[in-house]
């Protein structure tokens, strides 16, 4: 997607827009760097863009269409299409927000919820160099899990794949984050009965907790989502969806959710 990258970067630079990559491309990049293959892939590219107002957002979109070869997508005002049909999502956050939501003029879908984007940005973003030589800021895996939990909670009837993506990340998280786990969380190995995926779940939660310290309301929301799904086996919608990935029991997955929640609470207290 090198041509797409160059065109988008030119547009962002022209309007002084900072950005980072989120969504499937960010997940797949982290997986690929660690020789892991995600179970679900997509060609969509999601950019979280720090932008001051709807006027700048509209001007940026118009520039990308008129000067950089993108096409509008009339079903969603936050989406543009590249020349090869690749869907590019522009997800604005920052001063443009109103209580975690952004509304823009346009056709189709015109309102988006961006809870968590600013907190992930302010926590600091790792940079990754792609094969094209471009360096981009990427959402961290804990940030991706945080955003996917919120997205699922917004529309659980349509977003069950977000829970499968979280399961995929959790399954590989120990290997991907092993240096950090051994270096900064080695006390977790004192529990001889803890499996590596359980240790990974705790560390994932701790890293999420560091982000969530920045916003108490979002922290309470995310913890509430997990608590609701870790309380009772028969009512855990997340635990049930996770069995489609892990081929285990809802009770097993409640155990993993409980460890993530415990980690978040620990991370919140630091």
N, C-alpha and C positions, 0 to 999 in steps of 0.2 A: 504493500500500500504506500510505496514511497512517494508517488505523485500526489496522492491524497494528503500525506503528511506535510509535504512542502507547501501545498496550497492552503491548508488549514493554518499552518504556522505563520504564513505570510499575513493571512487575515487577522489572526490573533495579535501579531506584532503591530499591525497598522492601527488597531484600536486599543493597544495597551492592555490586552486581556491576558491574565495569567491562567493557567489551566493544568489539569492533571487527568490521566486516563483512568477510567473506572470500568466496571462491568466485565463482560466476558473476556475482552482482550487483555485487561489487567490480570485477571485470574489465569488465563492461558499463558501469559508471559511468565508469571511466577512459576507456574507448573513446568514450562519448557526449560527455564533456567536450571531447574532441579531434576531434569530428565523424567518428569511425570507427564502422563497423558490424561487430560481431563476426559470424563465420560461424555460430556456434552460440549460441542463447539458451536460457534456462530461467527459469521463474518461481520457482524455489526461492530461499529466503533463508537464508544461513548466517551465524550469529553466533558468533564466538569469544568465550567468556566467561571472565573471570578469576575463579575461584571457589575457596574454601578446601577444601571437602570434599564428600563424596557426600550428606551430610545436607542441606546447603544447596541442592545441586542438586535433590534430590528435592522439597524444600519450594518451591523456585522453580517447578518444573514443576507441582506441585499447585496453586499459586497462579494460574498462568497458565491452567490448565484451569478451576478453580472460579470465579475472579473476573474473568478477562479474555476468556473465550469461546473459548479454544483447545480442540481435541480431541486426545486421545492417538492415537498411531499404534502399533499393537501389534506391528508388524514391526520397529520400531527404537526403542529407549528414549531415543535422542537427538533424536527428531523429534516435533514437534507439527504439527497441521494447523489453519490459520486457517479462519474461517467460509466463505471462498470456495474452500477446498480447497488454498490455497497451502501448500507444505511449508516448515516452518521448522526448520532444524537448529540445535540448541544444542550447541556444541562446547566442552566445558569444558577449561580448562588452568590451570596454576598449582600450588598446594599439593595439589590433588586428584590430581595425576599420581603415577604410580609407574613410574619409568624410561621416561617418555615415553608411557605408556598410562594410560587411565582406564577403570575398570570400575564399573558402576552396577547396581543391582537393577532388574529390569523384565522385559519380554518381548521376544523377538526378538533383535535385535542389541544387546548390552550392553557391548561393549568397543570402545574407539576409540583409535587412535594419534594423538598430537598433537605429534609431533616438529616443532620449528621454531616453534610458536606463541609460546612465551615469548620466544624470541630476537627474533622480529618485533615483539612488543609492546615489549620493552625497547629496541629500536633507535629507537623513536619512530614515531608513526603520524600521517600527514596527516589533516586534517579536511576534509570536503567538505559543502557545503550543498546539499541536494536541493531539488527543485522545491516540495516541501511546506513548505520553510522549516526543516526539521529539519537539524541538523548532526550528522554521525556520524564517528567514526574509521574509516578504511578501511585495509585491507591495501594496501601498495604493490604495484606490478606485479612488482618483483623478488621480493617476499615471496610473491606468488601463484605465480610460476614455481617457487620453492623448494618450496612446499607441494605443488604438482602433481607435481614430480619424485619426491618422497617417496611421495605417494599412488600414483603409477604403480608405483613399485618395490615397494610393499607388495602390490599385486594387479595385476600387469601383464596378466593374462588378462582383467581386467574394466575396466581404466582407460585404454584406448588413447585415449579422447577427451581425457584430460588432456594428452597429447602434442600433439594437434591444437590444443588451447587455447594451449599454449606457443608453437606455431608461429604462431598468430594474433597473440599478443602480440608476438612477435619481429618479425613482418612490419610492425607499426605502431609499434614502439618508438622508432625514430629520430624520427618526427614527434611522438610524444607527449612525448618527453624531450629535444627538440631544444635548449631553452634550457640545460639542464644539460650536454648533450654539447658544444655550442659553447663554453660558459663554462668548463667544468672538464676537458674531455677533448680539447681542440683539437689536441694533439700527434698524435692518431690520424690526422688528415688529412694528415700528412707522408707517409704511405704512399699514393702517388698511385694505386696499383692496388687499394686497398681500396674495396669497394662500401659504400654507406651501411648496408645490412643487416649487413655484417660489422663495421662500426664500432659499430652498435647492439648486436650480440651481445657485443662486448668490454665495452661500458659496462654492459650488463645484468649480465654476470658480475661486474664490479667492485662494483656495488651489492649483488648477492647476497653477495659476499665480505665486505662490511661487516657484514652481518647474521650471517654464519657465523663471524666472529671471536669471537662470544660463546659458541660451543660447539664445541670441537674434534671431539668424536665425530660430531656432525651434519655438520660441515664435511667430515670424512673420508668420511662416508657419501655425501653429495651429490657430492663429487668422484669417488668410486668409481663411482657410477652413470654419470656422464658419461664417465669414462675407459673403462669397460667398453664403452660404445657408440660411442666415438670411436677405438677401437684398430684394428679390422678391419672392412672394408666389408661382408663377407658375414655378419657376426654382429651388426651394429648394429640392434637391434630399434627403437630410437628413430629412427635415421636412416631406416629403412624406413617407419615410420608417418608421418614428416614429409613423405615424398614424396606422400602423399595430400592434403596441404594445398598444398605448393609446386609440385607437378608437376615436380620436378627429379630429380636422382640422389641415391642414398644418399651418394655421395662428397661432393656439394655440402653435404649436411646434416652430415656428419662435420666438414667445415670450419667450419660454424657452431658445432657443439658444441665444437670445439677452441678457438674464440675465446671462447666462454662460460667454458670451463674456465680459459683463460689469464687472463681477467678476474677470476675468483674467486680465483685464486692471487695476483694483484696486490692485490686488495682485502683478502685475508687478511694481507698484509704491512704494510699501512698502520698 
